[in-house]
Amino acid sequence: MPGLGRYRAGAMFLAALLALTLTIRGHAQTPATPAPTAPPADTPPPVAVTPAHPPRLVELMNQDYPVARTVDALEAPIVGAATLIRVHEGAAVRVVGVLEGNAWYQIELPDGRQAFVPADAIPAATAPSDAATAPPPAAKSVVEPTVAAPDAAPPPSTGGADDTETTPVAATTEFEAADQAFTVVSRTPVFVAPNEKAPQEYMVDPGRVVEVIAKSKDGAWAWTTTADGSPAYLLMSDLAPAD
């Protein structure tokens, strides 16, 4: 029967076509497997600037010396270490001692912290190699900034044979650690040295709270720091203890 044969052939063709269609759809709906990605590399932490070995004092001094130039007091005896405070030219600092190599001095800040400055910033200090020929100046009790006396100008020479007058020694203001907060009670200037004739940095308005790290022994001055770490001085009469 020719008609039955053609019917069977058509049914087989349709079955094959349906199977092919289902196979194609199955492949299209299978989600692609994402390729594995490598985990991000860990970022190494910043390397702190530290000396190759702990500093070693080779000679103790515990003397006060004037700073010959404005210098940053560092937290470690190495170039690039963090700055703790800026010490201005003429200020006196307590030199604890000289480190091995004679390139750095260890100093003590008014708040008791230890810091380091290059030796060439304090030429008045005596290095171990010069101890026999250049004795250090007399010690003072605390770290103190050096300020010129109001009448520091030397008198004119008379030219006499007995005239041995030289430039007067600069007056000093002694400080002791305080670490206390104060409120400014009246508009007051901020001085670069504990002397009312010293240059002024800026004015501070009433209500401002300042952290005082040391007070002068005579009770006249408060030692604080500016935003860049430089020493600054306020009159205690313009301050009151913060609540």
Summary of the structure (lengths in Angstrom):
residues: 243
radius of gyration: 38.4
end to end distance: 115.2
largest distance: 156.5
contacts: 617
relative contact order: 0.12
helix: 15%
strand: 33%
